[in-house]
Amino acid sequence: MLGEFGAKFAVPLWWIYEPPTGRFVQNEFTRELGELLRTNGYQIDPKKHEITRYRVVDNHLTKIHEEIGIQIIENGPLQRNLPAGVPCTVTVSDLVGGTMRVTDVRRFVDGEPVK
């Protein structure tokens, strides 16, 4: 079932079967699922340069993976098209032992990995 829709988008409504009542219901989990699946399983925030992945744990969505990209231009205003040579740092975090921990840091310049 669609909750919202337009010419270029649709937001599905999610229901889960509740065996004790014999009914399909909506709850906090189905709301979380609807929000998440707007982005095909990723929570994407282009303003923050973040990509986040989730897993179902105890009937809730739990963040298990996150990538955050940061670019810093030391002089001048932020530009839509970045000048050549501006480094980008991508910090990768994963759920380890119940806590999000940094598992990798990658650096790029002009789209190429920096060693």
C-alpha positions as CSV (number, residue, x, y, z in Angstrom):
1,M,0.0,0.0,0.0
2,L,1.3,3.5,-0.8
3,G,1.2,6.2,1.9
4,E,2.5,9.0,-0.3
5,F,3.2,9.2,-4.0
6,G,3.9,11.5,-6.9
7,A,5.1,11.5,-10.5
8,K,8.6,10.4,-9.5
9,F,8.3,8.9,-6.0
10,A,6.2,6.5,-3.9
11,V,6.4,5.8,-0.1
12,P,5.2,2.4,0.8
13,L,3.3,1.6,4.0
14,W,4.6,-1.6,5.7
15,W,2.5,-4.0,7.7
16,I,3.7,-7.1,9.7
17,Y,1.6,-10.1,10.7
18,E,0.9,-10.5,14.4
19,P,0.1,-14.2,15.0
20,P,-1.6,-13.7,18.4
21,T,-4.2,-11.4,17.0
22,G,-4.3,-12.9,13.5
23,R,-4.0,-9.4,12.0
24,F,-1.5,-7.3,10.1
25,V,-0.4,-4.3,12.1
26,Q,1.8,-1.2,11.9
27,N,4.2,-0.4,14.7
28,E,7.5,1.4,15.4
29,F,9.4,-1.2,13.3
30,T,7.2,-0.8,10.3
31,R,7.6,3.0,10.5
32,E,11.4,2.6,10.7
33,L,11.3,0.2,7.8
34,G,9.3,2.6,5.7
35,E,11.7,5.5,6.4
36,L,14.7,3.3,5.6
37,L,13.4,1.7,2.4
38,R,12.9,5.1,0.8
39,T,16.6,4.8,0.0
40,N,16.7,1.0,-0.9
41,G,18.1,-0.1,2.4
42,Y,20.5,2.7,2.9
43,Q,20.0,5.9,4.9
44,I,21.7,8.5,2.7
45,D,22.3,12.1,3.7
46,P,24.0,14.0,0.9
47,K,24.3,17.2,3.0
48,K,26.3,15.3,5.7
49,H,28.0,13.0,3.1
50,E,26.8,10.0,5.0
51,I,25.7,6.5,4.0
52,T,24.3,4.2,6.7
53,R,23.2,0.5,6.7
54,Y,20.9,-1.2,9.2
55,R,19.9,-4.7,10.5
56,V,16.8,-5.8,12.3
57,V,17.6,-6.5,16.0
58,D,14.8,-7.1,18.6
59,N,12.2,-5.8,16.2
60,H,14.0,-2.5,15.6
61,L,16.4,-1.3,13.0
62,T,19.9,-1.1,14.3
63,K,22.7,0.8,12.6
64,I,25.5,-1.7,11.6
65,H,27.5,0.2,9.0
66,E,28.2,3.9,8.3
67,E,30.5,5.7,5.8
68,I,31.1,9.4,6.3
69,G,33.0,11.5,3.7
70,I,34.6,14.8,4.6
71,Q,36.2,17.3,2.2
72,I,37.9,20.4,3.5
73,I,38.7,23.4,1.4
74,E,41.1,25.5,3.4
75,N,40.8,28.8,1.5
76,G,37.8,30.3,-0.2
77,P,34.1,29.6,-0.2
78,L,32.6,26.2,-0.7
79,Q,32.0,25.6,-4.4
80,R,29.6,23.2,-6.1
81,N,32.4,21.9,-8.4
82,L,35.4,21.3,-6.2
83,P,38.8,22.4,-7.5
84,A,41.3,19.7,-8.4
85,G,43.4,18.3,-5.6
86,V,40.9,18.7,-2.7
87,P,41.4,15.6,-0.5
88,C,38.4,13.5,0.7
89,T,38.5,11.3,3.8
90,V,36.0,8.5,4.1
91,T,35.6,7.0,7.6
92,V,34.0,3.6,7.8
93,S,32.4,2.4,11.0
94,D,30.8,-1.0,11.8
95,L,28.9,-2.5,14.7
96,V,31.4,-4.5,16.7
97,G,30.5,-6.0,20.0
98,G,27.4,-3.8,20.3
99,T,29.2,-0.6,19.6
100,M,29.9,1.4,16.4
101,R,33.7,1.4,15.9
102,V,35.9,2.9,13.1
103,T,37.0,-0.1,11.0
104,D,38.6,1.7,8.1
105,V,39.7,5.2,6.9
106,R,40.2,5.8,3.2
107,R,41.6,8.9,1.6
108,F,41.1,10.1,-2.0
109,V,42.3,12.9,-4.1
110,D,40.5,13.6,-7.4
111,G,38.7,10.3,-7.0
112,E,41.9,8.2,-6.7
113,P,42.9,6.4,-3.5
114,V,45.8,7.9,-1.6
115,K,48.2,5.4,0.0
